[in-house]
Amino acid sequence: MLADVPVGAFLSGGVDSSGIIAAMRKVSDQPIQAFTIGFPNTAIDETAAAARIARHVGAEHHVLPLHPAAAGDVLPAVQASFDEPCAATAALPLWFLSRFAAERVKVVLCGEGADEIFAGYKRQRTALNAARFAPLLRAAGGLLDRLPATASSKWNYRIQNARRFRDSALLGSQYQRFFAATQNSTPALRARLYEADFLRGSTTGDYAALEAEHFGGQSGRDLAQLEQLMLADLTVHMPASLLNRLDRTSMAHSLEARVPFLSREFVDWALTMPAAMKLRGDTGKVALRKAVAPWLPPNALGKRKLGFQLPFAEWFKSDFADFAREAWNESGARQSGYLRPAAVDQLFAEHKAGLAQHGRTLFAIAMFSCWWRQNAAANAASC
């Protein structure tokens, strides 16, 4: 918090940002400004939870509701802040929240890093369960492929998730499960989407090769399963995605984002902590929860954290889908030779009909389309 300018914080309502806001109030007699992004009328809106935390600690709370039409309008600007194709789903809400916060403060504290050092990701627990149930799924997992789509989108989404869980269980290590979980699409979906020549040159689905590249050698396999997942998050996901998207979206608005959980001394200390103090049953960040619970309202940390997600299920059935489809059709990306146009059209149709949840992949295609148009314009201007 040392600064010559006003300092605020991003507040989602989860344990990480709530703990930071509460700690800021403990050490400062100045009003703390908290910034929250909301998704009205969706299942992932955390505005109420964040407001409760802000009231309890006495923070000045600012909420920015984000609607699909506004998001579609600025998607090219969000993509431009990365200078390369970027499909980080949190990039969009972080870009909006950074612009919103920059109107009032010059520095914000953020909760990035806590999931990595305290085992907070749901996908880590899912990967551990996948390894546990691998023998059963190896024997009976083929039944999932024979289940038909129905008129119920919720049922279809559950079957889709169950198949992905089955595929994860059949992989050879937790490193491979990490790569499968952090990719926007599955090998089967990429086989549908990619043009044949591009598919042959792609290595994204070779999880064993990715493991060898990043974690080759026996020493990596000697780690406990949870430690393998945490190492992958710390050394691959955090620098390549988590901190990249925070830095690009905040600095696009000249806002300095600081990450207290990644103080070197704090990280070094946290990595000495036994795994049982981090993950217990289906609850992650156990020690962190216990540390900040006395500062927060009763039962404030009982709800599952959602973080900076996007309501893809709803948005890609609304105006946002129209923008994404327009970007794909009119940017030149459709003729780029990388993706099969008919397959992309089918993805839009399947998602709209509720046959499958393709939101993350459609978002990636929309961002790629924005980048393709920007790159083509830059090349034309340089000629």
Residue, then its C-alpha position, 0 to 999 in steps of 0.5 A: m500500500l506504499a504509494d503517493v497516489p490513491v490505492g484501492a482493491f478489486l473485490s470479487g467476494g471470494v476469500d482472496s480479495s476479501g482477505i486483502i480488503a480486510a487487511m487493508r482496513k486493519v493497517s490504514d485509517q483511510p477509506i478503502q475503495a473496492f471495485t467489483i464487476g457484476f453480471p446482472n441476471t446471470a448465475i455467476d453475479e457476485t455483487a451481493a457477496a462483495a457488497r456484504i464484505a465491503r459493508h462489513v469492513g467499511a470499504e467504499h464500494h463501487v460496482l460496475p454492471l457489465h452487459p453483453a452489448a457493451a462487452g461486444d463493443v469493446l472486444p477489439a480494444v481488449q484484444a488490442s491491449f495484448d498485441e497477440p491472440c489472447a483467449a483468457t476469459a478473464a481478460l474482458p472483465l478485468w479490462f472493464l474493471s481496470r478502466f472503471a477503477a482508473e477513474r478513481v485510483k492509480v493503484v489496486l491490490c489484487g488477489e492473484g496468486a493465492d490459488e497457486i500457493f494455497a491449492g485453491y483451484k477447483r480443477q486441482r480437486t477435479a484432477l485428484n478425483a479423476a486420478r482416483f476414479a481412473p480404474l472405474l472410468r477406464a472400464a465403464g467410461g465408454l457408456l458416456d459416449r452413447l448418451p444422446a443429447t436431449a432437450s435439456s441444456k443442463w443435462n447436455y452440459r453435465i454429459q459434456n463435463a462428465r466426458r471431459f472428466r473421463d478423458s482427464a482420468l485416462l491421462g498419464s499424470q497430473y501434469q497432463r491433467f493440468f494441461a487438459a484443464t487449462q486449454n480452451s477446447t478438447p482434442a476432439l473439438r479441435a479435430r472438428l474445428y481445425e483445417a487438416d493441414f493446421l491440425r497435423g502441425s498442432t501439438t496442443g493435444d499431445y499432453a505427454a509431450l507438453e509434460a516432457e517439455h515443461f516437467g521432464g525428468q523423474s524429479g517432477r514425477d516424484l512430487a505428490q499429486l497435489e504438488q504436481l498440480m501446484l507446480a504446474d500452476l506456479t510455473v506455467h499458468m501463473p506467468a503465461s496467463l494469470l499475471n499476463r492478463l492482469d498486467r495487460t488489462s490494467m496497464a491499458h488504463s495506466l492502472e498499477a495492479r499489485v499482487p500481495f500474495l506474490s510477495r517473495e517472502f510470503v510465497d517462500w513461506a507458503l511453500t513450506m506449509p504442509a499440503a493438509m493445511k491447504l487442501r482438506g477434502d473438497t475445501g482449498k485454501v484452508a489456512l488462508r480461510k481460517a486466517v481471514a475468517p475473523w475479519l469477515p462476516p459470519n459464513a462469508l466464505g462458504k459460497r464457492k468462488l467464481g472469480f472473474q468468469l464470464p457468463f458464457a452460457e447466457w451471453f452466447k445466446s444473446d447479442f454477444a453471440d451476434f458480435a462474435r459471429e460478425a467478427w468471425n465472418e467479416s474480419g477475414a478469419r473465416q478465410s484464414g485457412y486455420l478453422r473450418p467455417a462449417a464447423v465454426d457455424q455448427l458450434f454457434a448453432e449447438h451452443k444456441a440450441g443448448l446442445a453443448q457449452h462451447g462458450r470458451t471456444l467461441f470466445a477464443i474464436a471471437m478474440f482470434s477474429c479481432w486479432w486477425r482484423q487488427n493484424a491485417a490492418a497493420n500489415a496493410a498500413s505498413c505497405 
